[in-house]
Amino acid sequence: MGYRFFFGEVRAKIDAKFPNLNGEGGDPTANIASKSTINGYGWLNSLYEVAKDGVFTRSWEYNPVDSVLNTKLYEVLTYLSWKSACAKFEKVYNELHTKMNK
């Protein structure tokens, strides 16, 4: 987790310069359009995101998507919870870092 602190300043600058990347600020019309497009796929977004990360990929047996589908649900949900916690941490860290630099 140390790399998050190391790159925290860079991440804060990117968030400030490109607010649409993290889903906050920026053009409200663009945010609404991107949300309505992606939200229509529900759990499928999570499936592809986990497959893209490659954590559960067993290339000798399955492709990345099938690897996730053949993994125990509890393991996949635990991984998604961990990713969510990391994202929340980064968001709070970036907010605090931005406030301190003002």
Z-matrix of the N, CA and C atoms (Angstrom, degrees):
N
C 1 1.442
C 2 1.522 1 110.73
N 3 1.314 2 119.35 1 -7.78
C 4 1.443 3 122.53 2 -178.08
C 5 1.521 4 113.76 3 -63.54
N 6 1.331 5 117.37 4 -29.93
C 7 1.454 6 119.34 5 -179.32
C 8 1.516 7 111.70 6 -64.11
N 9 1.328 8 117.38 7 -27.17
C 10 1.463 9 120.09 8 179.30
C 11 1.523 10 110.83 9 -63.41
N 12 1.327 11 116.04 10 -38.28
C 13 1.455 12 119.44 11 178.67
C 14 1.527 13 110.32 12 -71.44
N 15 1.304 14 115.95 13 -39.04
C 16 1.458 15 121.08 14 -178.93
C 17 1.529 16 111.00 15 -62.80
N 18 1.327 17 116.62 16 -42.68
C 19 1.448 18 120.79 17 -178.00
C 20 1.527 19 113.29 18 -95.56
N 21 1.323 20 117.35 19 7.19
C 22 1.464 21 121.23 20 -178.02
C 23 1.512 22 113.43 21 -56.91
N 24 1.332 23 117.13 22 -43.08
C 25 1.458 24 120.70 23 -178.82
C 26 1.528 25 111.11 24 -66.12
N 27 1.324 26 116.11 25 -42.24
C 28 1.466 27 120.26 26 178.56
C 29 1.524 28 109.62 27 -63.85
N 30 1.333 29 116.50 28 -43.43
C 31 1.463 30 120.81 29 -179.98
C 32 1.529 31 110.77 30 -61.11
N 33 1.329 32 117.38 31 -41.20
C 34 1.461 33 121.23 32 179.22
C 35 1.522 34 110.85 33 -62.71
N 36 1.337 35 117.04 34 -40.21
C 37 1.468 36 120.72 35 178.22
C 38 1.529 37 111.13 36 -66.14
N 39 1.319 38 116.43 37 -40.78
C 40 1.470 39 119.92 38 178.70
C 41 1.526 40 109.83 39 -65.55
N 42 1.341 41 117.29 40 -43.07
C 43 1.466 42 120.64 41 178.21
C 44 1.525 43 111.44 42 -60.31
N 45 1.345 44 116.01 43 -39.53
C 46 1.462 45 119.66 44 -179.96
C 47 1.530 46 111.34 45 -69.65
N 48 1.320 47 116.27 46 -38.62
C 49 1.462 48 120.54 47 -176.47
C 50 1.527 49 112.53 48 -78.97
N 51 1.346 50 116.83 49 -35.08
C 52 1.462 51 121.99 50 -178.20
C 53 1.529 52 109.97 51 -126.87
N 54 1.330 53 117.97 52 74.24
C 55 1.468 54 120.68 53 -174.21
C 56 1.527 55 114.84 54 -63.74
N 57 1.330 56 118.08 55 -23.35
C 58 1.472 57 119.59 56 179.79
C 59 1.518 58 113.02 57 -71.06
N 60 1.327 59 118.22 58 -18.16
C 61 1.460 60 120.40 59 -178.83
C 62 1.513 61 112.59 60 -64.53
N 63 1.319 62 117.94 61 -36.30
C 64 1.457 63 120.10 62 -179.12
C 65 1.519 64 112.53 63 -100.62
N 66 1.312 65 117.63 64 8.26
C 67 1.455 66 121.02 65 174.79
C 68 1.506 67 114.94 66 83.85
N 69 1.311 68 118.47 67 6.94
C 70 1.453 69 120.56 68 -179.83
C 71 1.513 70 109.84 69 -122.17
N 72 1.312 71 115.89 70 151.16
C 73 1.455 72 120.11 71 176.90
C 74 1.510 73 111.45 72 67.01
N 75 1.303 74 116.80 73 -161.78
C 76 1.453 75 121.28 74 177.27
C 77 1.511 76 112.45 75 70.47
N 78 1.295 77 115.09 76 -159.51
C 79 1.456 78 122.60 77 -177.40
C 80 1.522 79 110.37 78 -74.84
N 81 1.349 80 118.10 79 114.96
C 82 1.471 81 120.21 80 -178.31
C 83 1.530 82 113.23 81 -61.01
N 84 1.328 83 116.71 82 -33.51
C 85 1.467 84 119.69 83 179.32
C 86 1.522 85 110.88 84 -65.16
N 87 1.334 86 116.54 85 -41.65
C 88 1.464 87 120.40 86 178.46
C 89 1.520 88 110.82 87 -65.02
N 90 1.347 89 117.26 88 -39.31
C 91 1.470 90 120.64 89 177.94
C 92 1.520 91 111.35 90 -62.18
N 93 1.328 92 116.83 91 -44.95
C 94 1.471 93 120.93 92 -179.33
C 95 1.528 94 110.33 93 -64.61
N 96 1.327 95 116.84 94 -43.19
C 97 1.468 96 120.41 95 -179.31
C 98 1.515 97 111.40 96 -63.73
N 99 1.332 98 117.38 97 -43.32
C 100 1.461 99 119.01 98 -178.93
C 101 1.519 100 111.12 99 -69.25
N 102 1.328 101 117.48 100 -38.45
C 103 1.467 102 120.00 101 178.89
C 104 1.515 103 111.41 102 -64.34
N 105 1.333 104 117.44 103 -45.96
C 106 1.461 105 119.41 104 -176.88
C 107 1.522 106 111.51 105 -66.66
N 108 1.320 107 117.44 106 -29.08
C 109 1.462 108 120.36 107 178.44
C 110 1.520 109 111.05 108 -71.80
N 111 1.307 110 117.25 109 -48.20
C 112 1.458 111 121.70 110 -175.11
C 113 1.524 112 112.33 111 -77.47
N 114 1.321 113 118.55 112 -39.09
C 115 1.461 114 121.36 113 -175.75
C 116 1.518 115 113.51 114 -62.63
N 117 1.312 116 117.96 115 -22.36
C 118 1.458 117 120.49 116 -179.25
C 119 1.519 118 114.08 117 -66.29
N 120 1.327 119 117.78 118 -11.96
C 121 1.457 120 121.09 119 -176.67
C 122 1.520 121 113.54 120 -100.70
N 123 1.322 122 118.60 121 -4.29
C 124 1.456 123 123.61 122 173.90
C 125 1.512 124 115.45 123 48.60
N 126 1.326 125 116.56 124 -126.22
C 127 1.464 126 122.72 125 -174.30
C 128 1.522 127 112.52 126 -63.90
N 129 1.333 128 117.17 127 -21.47
C 130 1.458 129 120.86 128 -179.68
C 131 1.527 130 111.14 129 -61.61
N 132 1.338 131 116.67 130 -33.91
C 133 1.473 132 120.14 131 176.01
C 134 1.520 133 110.60 132 -60.10
N 135 1.324 134 116.42 133 -43.62
C 136 1.463 135 120.30 134 179.61
C 137 1.517 136 111.21 135 -64.67
N 138 1.325 137 116.57 136 -40.96
C 139 1.461 138 121.06 137 179.39
C 140 1.523 139 110.81 138 -59.31
N 141 1.321 140 116.82 139 -48.99
C 142 1.464 141 120.48 140 -178.95
C 143 1.528 142 111.86 141 -68.45
N 144 1.325 143 116.99 142 -35.16
C 145 1.462 144 119.95 143 178.35
C 146 1.528 145 110.72 144 -64.07
N 147 1.319 146 116.85 145 -44.12
C 148 1.462 147 120.71 146 178.27
C 149 1.529 148 109.96 147 -66.32
N 150 1.318 149 117.17 148 -40.89
C 151 1.470 150 120.50 149 178.45
C 152 1.522 151 110.54 150 -63.34
N 153 1.336 152 116.91 151 -39.37
C 154 1.464 153 121.05 152 179.73
C 155 1.529 154 110.88 153 -65.43
N 156 1.325 155 117.40 154 -36.19
C 157 1.466 156 121.02 155 178.05
C 158 1.525 157 111.18 156 -65.27
N 159 1.330 158 116.87 157 -29.91
C 160 1.457 159 120.92 158 175.12
C 161 1.513 160 115.83 159 76.99
N 162 1.315 161 117.68 160 12.35
C 163 1.467 162 120.88 161 -177.02
C 164 1.524 163 111.75 162 -63.68
N 165 1.307 164 117.10 163 -38.45
C 166 1.463 165 120.79 164 -175.42
C 167 1.533 166 113.05 165 -102.36
N 168 1.318 167 117.31 166 6.80
C 169 1.464 168 120.71 167 -175.38
C 170 1.525 169 111.41 168 -67.21
N 171 1.321 170 113.49 169 126.85
C 172 1.467 171 121.42 170 173.99
C 173 1.519 172 106.29 171 -117.31
N 174 1.324 173 115.82 172 82.89
C 175 1.465 174 121.25 173 -171.51
C 176 1.530 175 113.56 174 -61.14
N 177 1.314 176 116.51 175 -24.78
C 178 1.460 177 118.59 176 179.95
C 179 1.521 178 111.85 177 -74.23
N 180 1.346 179 116.14 178 -15.08
C 181 1.458 180 119.68 179 -175.01
C 182 1.526 181 113.11 180 -121.34
N 183 1.351 182 116.87 181 -43.61
C 184 1.468 183 122.00 182 -174.39
C 185 1.522 184 110.50 183 -136.90
N 186 1.334 185 115.81 184 162.18
C 187 1.459 186 120.31 185 169.48
C 188 1.544 187 107.66 186 -77.28
N 189 1.340 188 119.25 187 171.04
C 190 1.470 189 120.02 188 -175.44
C 191 1.529 190 114.88 189 -57.42
N 192 1.319 191 118.33 190 -41.93
C 193 1.472 192 120.44 191 -178.96
C 194 1.524 193 110.15 192 -67.84
N 195 1.321 194 118.04 193 -46.67
C 196 1.460 195 120.48 194 178.85
C 197 1.530 196 111.63 195 -64.03
N 198 1.324 197 116.73 196 -32.07
C 199 1.471 198 120.09 197 176.68
C 200 1.518 199 110.54 198 -61.52
N 201 1.335 200 116.65 199 -43.49
C 202 1.472 201 120.13 200 177.95
C 203 1.522 202 110.49 201 -66.23
N 204 1.322 203 116.80 202 -43.17
C 205 1.465 204 120.38 203 -179.85
C 206 1.528 205 112.01 204 -63.08
N 207 1.320 206 118.20 205 -28.11
C 208 1.460 207 121.76 206 -179.52
C 209 1.529 208 112.94 207 -95.62
N 210 1.319 209 117.34 208 7.61
C 211 1.462 210 121.84 209 176.54
C 212 1.525 211 108.47 210 -93.32
N 213 1.320 212 116.70 211 148.60
C 214 1.464 213 120.51 212 178.62
C 215 1.520 214 109.69 213 -58.86
N 216 1.329 215 115.99 214 135.81
C 217 1.452 216 122.22 215 -177.16
C 218 1.530 217 111.78 216 -56.48
N 219 1.312 218 116.88 217 -40.37
C 220 1.459 219 121.04 218 -179.78
C 221 1.533 220 111.03 219 -58.46
N 222 1.320 221 117.53 220 -41.74
C 223 1.457 222 121.11 221 179.93
C 224 1.529 223 111.39 222 -65.27
N 225 1.329 224 116.81 223 -41.89
C 226 1.463 225 120.56 224 179.91
C 227 1.529 226 110.00 225 -66.66
N 228 1.328 227 117.15 226 -44.44
C 229 1.464 228 120.25 227 -179.85
C 230 1.527 229 111.58 228 -66.13
N 231 1.321 230 117.46 229 -35.19
C 232 1.463 231 120.51 230 175.91
C 233 1.521 232 110.16 231 -63.50
N 234 1.319 233 116.84 232 -43.71
C 235 1.456 234 121.09 233 178.03
C 236 1.529 235 111.14 234 -61.98
N 237 1.341 236 116.81 235 -44.18
C 238 1.465 237 120.38 236 178.85
C 239 1.528 238 111.29 237 -63.80
N 240 1.327 239 117.35 238 -37.29
C 241 1.466 240 120.75 239 177.16
C 242 1.519 241 110.57 240 -64.18
N 243 1.327 242 116.64 241 -41.32
C 244 1.464 243 120.88 242 178.29
C 245 1.524 244 110.55 243 -62.52
N 246 1.348 245 117.09 244 -44.80
C 247 1.461 246 120.38 245 178.87
C 248 1.522 247 111.24 246 -62.03
N 249 1.324 248 116.12 247 -39.46
C 250 1.468 249 120.42 248 178.54
C 251 1.524 250 110.97 249 -64.24
N 252 1.321 251 116.81 250 -42.54
C 253 1.468 252 120.63 251 178.63
C 254 1.525 253 110.66 252 -63.30
N 255 1.315 254 117.65 253 -40.31
C 256 1.474 255 121.13 254 177.81
C 257 1.529 256 110.58 255 -63.69
N 258 1.320 257 116.90 256 -41.65
C 259 1.470 258 120.49 257 179.72
C 260 1.523 259 110.97 258 -64.64
N 261 1.338 260 116.99 259 -41.08
C 262 1.471 261 120.35 260 178.29
C 263 1.525 262 110.43 261 -64.71
N 264 1.328 263 116.24 262 -41.71
C 265 1.461 264 120.43 263 177.96
C 266 1.523 265 110.50 264 -59.85
N 267 1.322 266 116.72 265 -47.45
C 268 1.463 267 120.55 266 -179.09
C 269 1.520 268 111.40 267 -62.55
N 270 1.328 269 116.88 268 -38.09
C 271 1.461 270 120.55 269 179.35
C 272 1.526 271 110.42 270 -64.12
N 273 1.324 272 117.01 271 -48.19
C 274 1.464 273 120.66 272 179.52
C 275 1.521 274 110.23 273 -64.20
N 276 1.317 275 116.86 274 -42.98
C 277 1.466 276 120.96 275 178.84
C 278 1.528 277 110.87 276 -59.54
N 279 1.324 278 116.57 277 -45.39
C 280 1.463 279 120.36 278 179.82
C 281 1.520 280 111.78 279 -64.62
N 282 1.336 281 117.09 280 -38.89
C 283 1.466 282 120.29 281 177.59
C 284 1.522 283 110.69 282 -63.66
N 285 1.321 284 117.12 283 -44.84
C 286 1.463 285 120.42 284 178.75
C 287 1.521 286 111.17 285 -64.73
N 288 1.303 287 116.28 286 -42.27
C 289 1.464 288 121.20 287 -179.86
C 290 1.537 289 110.50 288 -63.26
N 291 1.327 290 116.48 289 -40.75
C 292 1.467 291 121.06 290 179.00
C 293 1.520 292 110.75 291 -65.10
N 294 1.335 293 116.95 292 -42.57
C 295 1.468 294 121.05 293 178.94
C 296 1.519 295 111.61 294 -63.99
N 297 1.332 296 117.14 295 -38.60
C 298 1.461 297 121.07 296 -178.89
C 299 1.526 298 111.37 297 -68.84
N 300 1.329 299 117.59 298 -29.32
C 301 1.459 300 120.95 299 -176.93
C 302 1.526 301 113.78 300 -88.14
N 303 1.317 302 117.27 301 -1.31
C 304 1.473 303 119.93 302 -179.63
C 305 1.485 304 111.56 303 -84.32
